[in-house]
């Protein structure tokens, strides 16, 4: 069998591998960064620490089990074919979604503040960040509605976005997310294996990652390419993010580069890294220092949702970034999107859609993760709750959560003169087998128009595709 496909379902949770540690960092290229502070930073509210590599990082990021996979194994197996064991603490049956919608409608009616306030009071009495999925969702949505009613949504969102959570705590939450659902594990696998396959004969690979953040996707790829029969290629990664507030706008992704350099050294990979912290629509082709001898990959998973669209700017940032990617002329462009439609100008319309979308996510966690696990709270509060707050309580350019459906992105990408290419059948087959054998029965994995679709109870949550410039 071709070594690049010499895997099994255990590719997604194989036994831990013993990997020796390294004492020295490889020096990364001098980062390029824009020192201006953006009006909004949509980055995860997390900061890195000086210790950039540890056994815990290895367990989560390399081809090992991750602690949470082991801890949740029995629970996940019991729930694979079952329904959620969560029950509401309330004796009376309350339709929290209806209360939330009524409250949103009352807030939209400028002269109905007393009714909105009373509805918020009712929601507060029946919601909790420690309850079942519905109660948790209602708690964070009530926070967002209250912020909108008070007219302080933008201020609260900035405070939450700048809240510091340790990298170690965020890693634990990431570990839980990998173990409980396929929404990150499968796209990481598909994109990495697609790069391995398409660049099979390349001696130099350059990955431009729009939205790299911590670069959690790449240690496993580094590990894989180290064992190529023909020898590992030289790897170069350009990590792109929005600038952080403060005097060191590229600090987080510089730390990402140092961590990735450690993994490259441990696996004897020639490695270069460049950090670019700028608003994406201001990046120039020359910033990327392209080399015609590289196999060129553009990777963007789930982050184009934060680019302003035509409703706010004369020329959409989405269009500007797609045009830049076309000029880059990558061998492949791997594009993962959040399949949401909560970008409507109308608040009530937007609220209906964002409620439906996040109801699926909170229900998913409520079904597959016990409520007492602390990392679940971090995911719901610092990621889901923060994003919902932005959609509900912020307007104009302050509203940075603007996802579109995969069908809308299909039109955008074709209009920007990209041609879609299918994922290889073996990669798709293994991904589908992994989801159906290892996760709850209500997870969805499907294909449509060459998109890989992932979702929950019939709702498509994320979608992944591969493109090349026409």
N, C-alpha and C positions, 0 to 999 in steps of 0.2 A: 504493500500500500504506500502511496505517496506520503512521505513523512509529514507534510503540512496538514494532512487529514488523518494522521495516525492518532486519533482521539476517540473518546467514547462519551457517553453522557457524563462520565466522571470528569470530563474536561471542565465542567462547571463546578465541581466540588471534589477534586481528587485528594488523595492523601497528602498531608504536609510533606514538603521536601526540605531537606536540611541544606542550607546555603550558607557558606562561610561569610563572615562580615568583612568589611573593608575599612581601613583606617583613614584613608585620605580622600578628599574631594577632588574631582576633576574641575578644572577651571572652565567656566562657561564664558561665552562671548559677552562683551560689555553690552548691557541692555540698552535698548532705545526706549525712551519714555517721554510722554507728554506730561509736563509738570502741572498743567492747568487742572483745576478741580472740576469735575463734571457736575452739572446740576443734579444729576441722579446717579447713584452707583447701585446697580442691581446685583452686585456680587453677593455671594453668600456671606452672611454676617459671622465670619470666622477668621481668625488670624493664625498664622503659622508660628511655631516655636523654634528656638535655636537648634533643638535636636531634631534633625530632619529625617532620620532613619532609625528604625528600631525593629525589634522582633515582632511587635504588634503590627507595624506597617507591613512587614513581610507576610504575616498570616492573612491579612486582608487582601493585599494587592498582588501577590504572586499567585501561582497556580496551586494554592493550598485551600484548605477548607474555609478558613476564617472561623473565628470562635463562635460567632452567632449561628453559623450553619449547623454546628454541632449542638449548640444549646437548644435550637428550635427544631431539631430533627424530629423528635417524638411528637411535638405539637403539630408540626407541619404534616407529618404522616397521618395523624388522627384527623386533621382538617381537610386533607386532600380531596376527599369526596363528601365532606359534610358542610353544614351551614355554620354560621357564626354562633359561638356559645355565649356571646355577649347579650345581656338583657338589660333593659332600662331599670334604673333604680326607682323611677317614678311608678307609683301604683296606678295612676290614671294614664290613659293612653293619650299622648299629646302629639299632634301633627306639627312637629317643629319646623319642617320646611315651609308649611303653609303660613305659620306665624312669621317666619323670616321674610317671606315674599310680601305679606301684608305690611310688615314694618318698612320694607324697602319702598313700597308704593306710597306709604304715608310720608316717608322722608322726601320722596320725589315731589309730593304735593307740598309746596312751600308753606301753606297755611294750615298744615295738619300736624304740627309738632307735638301737641298734647297726645294725640293718638299714637304717634310714633314712640313717644316716651313711655306710654303705658304698655305698648307691645314689647318694647325692649325690656321692661321690668318683668313681663311674663316669661320672656325667653331666658332671662338671667336666672329666674327661679327654677327653670327646668334644664339648664345646661351646665356642663362642667368639663374642664380640661382633663378630668380623670374618669369620666363616665364611659358610656358606650360610644360607638362611632358617631351616631346622630347627635348626642349631647356634646361631644367634643367639637364637631363641626359647628354646631349652633353657638358654642362659646366664642370661637374665633370670629365667626360671622357677626355676632353681636358686637364684639370689639370694633369691627370694621364699620358697622352701621352707626354705632355711637360716635365714632371719629368723624364720619361723614356728617352726621347731624350737628355736631359741634363745629364743623368746618376746620378741623385740625388734622385731617388725614395726612397731608404732606409732611407735617412736622413729626407726627408719630412714626410714619414710615421711615423717615431719615434716622430717627433715634433707633428704631429696631434694626435697620440695615447696618448701622455702625456698632451694634452691640457685639461684644467680643466673646466668642466661644472658642475654647482651646481646640487646636487641631486634633488632639487625641480624642476629645469628646466627639468631634465631628466624624472622625474615622470610625468610632464605635457605631454612630448612627448610620454611616455608609455601609458598614458591615451588616447591620441589621437589615438594611434595605436590600442588599444583595441576597441575603439569606431568605427573606420573606417573599420577595416578588422578583419577576424576571425583567423588570423595566430598565434596569441598568446592566445586569449581567449579560443578557442576550445581545443588546446592541454593541456592547464592548467586544463581545466574542465575534459577532458578525463583522464588525468593522476591522478588527485586528486580523481575522482570517482572510478577509477580502484583500487587505494590504499585503499579507503574506503571499497570497495566490497571484495577484496581479504583478507584484514586484519580485516574483520568484527568481528571476535571473539578474536582478539589479545588484550592483555593487555599492550603490549609494542611494539612500532613501532620505528624502526631506519631507517631513510632515509639518504642515502649517495648521495649527489647531486654534480655531476661533472659539474662545471660551474655555481655555485650558484649566483655569482655576488651580486645583491641586495636582492636575495631571495623573489622577488615580487610574486612568485607563491604560497608561503606557508601561508601567513596570512588567506586566504580563507579556506585552509585545516584545519588550527587550529580552525577556526570558526565552520567548519562543525563537526569535531570530538567532539567538546564540547557538542553537543546535541545528541550524541549517547544514545539510550535508556538504554543500559547496563552500561553507564558511560564512560567517555573519557579514552583512553589508555594513558600511559606515552609516551611522544614523545621525540625522540632524533634525532637531525639533525647534520650530518657532512657536512659542507660546504667546497667544494674543489675549489680552483682557482689557476691560475698561480700567482707567487709572483709579487707584484707591484715593480716598480723601487724605490730606495731610502732605507732609514733605517728602514722602517716599512712595510715589504712586505705583511703582512696579515691585514693591517689596515682596508681595505675596507670590508673584510668579517668578521672581528671582529665586525665592526659596524652593519653588517647584523645580526649577532647573537644577539646583544643587542636589535635591533629592534624586532626580532622575539620573544625574551624573554618577551618583553612588551606585545605583543599580547597573548602569552601563559598565562601570569599572569592574564590578563584581562578576559580570558575565563576559568580560573581555570584549566589549563592543567599543569601537571608535565612535566618539559621541561629541556633538556640538549642540549648543543651546543658545537661543536668542530670545530675549523677553521684549515684548512690545506692549506697552500700556498706553493706549490711545483710544479715543472714540473711533469705532471701527470705520465710520464713513470718512474719516480724515487720513486713513492709512494710504500711503502711496506705494506704487509697485517697487520703487527703489528701496523702500524700507525693508523689504523682504529678502534682499540680497540673493536672488535666484541664481542657480547654476544649471546650465542646460544639460549637464551630465547626470543630474539627480533624477531619480524616479520621484515625481512630485505628487504628494497627496495633500488635498485640503480636507480637513475634518471639522465638522461643526455639529455637535450633538446638543439639541434642545435649547440653543441659546439665541437663535434668530428671533425668537418670540419677544426679545427685549429691544429690538430695533424699531424706532418710530416709523409709522406708515404714512400713507397719503393724507390721512385725516388731519395730521399735525404739520407736515412739511410739504412744500411744493413738490420736491422730489423725494420719494421715500428712501429712507436709509436702507431698507431691505433691498431696493433696486440698486442703490449705489454699491452695496457690499457684493451683491451678485455680479455686478459688472466688474468689480475688482477681481473676483474669483475667476471670471472668464478671462480677464487679461493675464492673470497668473498662468493660465493654460495648464492646469494640473492633469496628470495622467488619469486620476480619479478624484472625484469630489463626493465624499460621504456625508450625507445630509440627514440628520435626525431632527424631527420636529415634535413639538407639543401639539397634539391634535385638539385644539380648543377653538371655540368661536366666540369668545367673550371679549371681543374688541369693538363692539357696537358703540356708536356715539350715545345712543339712548341708554340712560342708567338702568331703567327697569328691565329693558331687553337684555342688557349685559348681565344684570344680577341673576335673572332666570338661568342663563347659560353657565355662569360661573358657579352657581349653586349646584346645578346638575353635574358639572365636571368634578368639583371637589367632593360632592356626595359619594361619587364612585371611589375616589382615593381614600376617604375616611372609612368607607365601608370595607374597602379592601384591607386596610390595616386592622380594622376591628375584627375582621374575619380570621386573619392569619397570624396576628401577633397578640399575645396576652396583654391586657391593658396595663399591667403593673410594670412592664419593662420600661426603664427610664428613657432609653434611646427613642422609643416611639414618641414620647412627649416632645423631644427635641425636633424630630422630623415634622410633627404636626404643628408645633409652635413656630419654629424658626424657618421653616421652608413653606409648608402649605399655608399656615396662618399668615405669614408675611406676604406671600404672593396674593392671597385673597384680599388682604387689607389694601394692597396697592390697586387692585382692580376696582374695589368697592368704594374706597374713600379718597382716591386721587383722580385728578383730571388733567387734561392738557399734557404737556411734555413730562409732567411728574408721574403720569401713569405709564410705567415702563413694561408692564405685563400686557403684551399685545399679540397673543398667539393667533395663528390661522390654521385651518384644516389642511390635511395633506393634499386634498384636491385643489385648494387654493394655491398651495406651494407648487403643485404640479404645473399649474398655469404660469406662475411666476418664473419658475425655472426654464420652462420651454420658451417663454417670451424673452428671457435673457440669453437665449441661444445655447442651451445645454441639451444634450441627448441622454436619455436615461438608459442605463445598462443594468441587466438583471444580476442579482446575486447568484453565485454558483449553487447548483442544486444540492451538492453535498453539504455545504454550509447551512443552507436552509433546512435540509432534512434533519441535521443534528440539532439545530435550534428548536425545531418543532418537537422533536423527540424529548429534548430536555425539559421543555415547558410542560408537556403532557405527562411526563413520568415523574417529575420532581416537585410540581407545584399544585396548588388547589385547582379543582376542576373548573372553577369559574374564571380562571385566567384565559384570555383570548390570545391566540397567535394565528395569524392568517396572512394571506398575500392578496393584493389587489393592484392591478396596473403596475406591477413590478415594485410595489412598496411592501415592506415587511410591517405588518400591523400588530401592535400589542395593546391589550386592553383588559377590561374587567366586566364580567356579566354583560357581554354584548356591546359595550361601549369602547370604542377605540380611544386609547389614552395617548399613545405615542406611535410614531411611524418613522421608518428608516428607508432610505433610498440611496442609490449610487448613480453618479452622473459623470459625463465628460463633455468638454466644450464642443459644440457643433463645428 
